[in-house]
């Protein structure tokens, strides 16, 4: 019998540096290579974030190093 469903493709994952919110009630986090500051603050509750690692799907940030951009300047 013919099955139209395509086989599920495995998404490659790697250990990725992330920032997680310190606040107990907040579950916010972001990838390090998408952060604008060297030590970012949470965009949800405005508390400091702590560095960590998580197994995540591989993503490539094509805009380069976000931390080297000046604040207010467009990321071209």
C-alpha positions in Angstrom: 0.0 0.0 0.0 1.2 3.5 -0.8 1.7 6.0 2.1 1.9 9.7 1.2 3.5 10.8 4.5 7.1 11.7 4.2 9.5 10.2 6.7 10.2 12.4 9.6 13.6 14.1 9.2 15.8 14.2 12.3 16.6 17.8 13.3 20.3 18.1 14.4 20.7 19.4 18.0 23.8 20.8 19.8 24.7 22.1 23.2 23.9 25.8 23.0 24.9 28.7 25.3 21.7 30.4 26.6 20.6 33.0 29.1 17.8 32.2 31.5 15.9 34.5 33.8 16.9 34.5 37.5 13.3 35.2 38.7 11.5 32.1 40.0 8.2 32.8 38.3 9.6 33.7 34.9 10.5 31.0 32.3 12.1 33.4 29.9 15.3 32.4 28.1 17.3 33.4 24.9 20.2 32.0 22.9 23.5 33.8 23.7 24.2 34.6 20.0 20.9 36.4 19.8 21.5 38.6 22.9 22.5 42.3 22.5 24.2 42.7 25.9 27.1 40.7 27.4 24.9 40.2 30.5 21.3 40.7 29.3 18.3 41.5 31.4 15.0 39.7 31.0 12.7 41.3 28.5 9.6 40.0 30.4 10.3 40.9 34.0 13.5 43.1 33.7 15.7 41.0 36.1 19.2 39.9 35.4 19.8 36.7 33.5 22.3 33.8 34.2 24.3 31.9 31.6 23.7 28.2 31.0 23.5 25.5 28.3 20.6 23.6 26.7 20.3 21.0 23.9 18.6 23.0 21.1 18.1 22.6 17.3 21.0 24.2 15.4 20.2 27.7 14.2 22.6 30.1 12.4 22.6 33.8 13.2 23.5 35.5 9.9 23.6 39.0 11.4 26.9 38.3 13.1 27.9 39.3 16.6 24.9 41.2 18.1 26.8 42.4 21.2 29.2 44.5 19.0 26.4 46.5 17.5 25.7 50.0 18.9 22.4 50.4 20.7 19.8 52.0 18.5 21.7 51.1 15.3 19.8 48.8 12.9 21.1 45.3 12.5 21.7 45.1 8.7 
